[in-house]
Amino acid sequence: MTRHIDMFPTEDDRRVLEAVRQQQGMDTLDQAAEFVLRRHLRKGVGRLGTPRGPRPVGRRG
């Protein structure tokens, strides 16, 4: 199942997406937006692997 979401980017968003599109050699701003989103998700998921629970406080050694 493919989902479609309509975005209404600002002019700043369009400039960033245009720069990404040119840098990555893509044909459309939609491709650039998908690239940015996927990259953001991959980086975010990567951070989940690092435990951030409570740690003991005090001197080491």
C-alpha positions as a printed Julia matrix, in Angstrom:
61×3 Matrix{Float64}:
  0.0    0.0     0.0
  1.44   3.33   -1.04
  0.63   6.41    0.95
  0.53   9.84   -0.59
  0.86  12.99    1.45
  0.51  16.46    0.01
  3.16  18.83    1.3
  3.08  22.56    1.04
  6.72  23.55    1.56
  7.77  27.11    2.24
 10.17  28.93   -0.07
 13.03  28.06    2.3
 12.04  24.37    2.1
 11.95  24.57   -1.68
 15.44  26.09   -1.79
 16.83  23.32    0.42
 15.08  20.61   -1.59
 16.34  22.15   -4.84
 19.91  22.1    -3.5
 19.5   18.44   -2.45
 17.96  17.59   -5.82
 20.9   19.1    -7.71
 23.53  17.64   -5.37
 22.08  14.12   -5.6
 21.3   14.31   -9.35
 17.57  13.8    -8.89
 14.81  14.74  -11.31
 12.14  16.12   -8.96
 11.69  17.89   -5.64
  9.54  14.94   -4.53
 12.55  12.65   -4.9
 14.67  15.08   -2.9
 12.03  15.28   -0.15
 11.86  11.48    0.04
 15.67  11.29    0.21
 15.81  13.82    3.06
 13.02  12.06    4.95
 14.55   8.6     4.6
 17.96   9.87    5.65
 16.47  11.59    8.68
 14.63   8.4     9.67
 17.74   6.24    9.24
 19.81   8.55   11.42
 17.06   8.71   14.05
 16.7    4.94   14.2
 20.46   4.61   14.53
 20.33   6.64   17.72
 17.82   4.23   19.23
 20.51   1.56   19.47
 22.43   3.56   22.07
 21.06   2.95   25.57
 20.16   6.13   27.4
 18.9    4.7    30.66
 19.88   5.73   34.2
 23.56   5.47   35.01
 25.26   5.23   38.41
 26.69   8.52   39.65
 29.95   8.71   41.5
 33.65   8.21   41.19
 35.11   5.71   38.78
 37.82   3.27   39.7
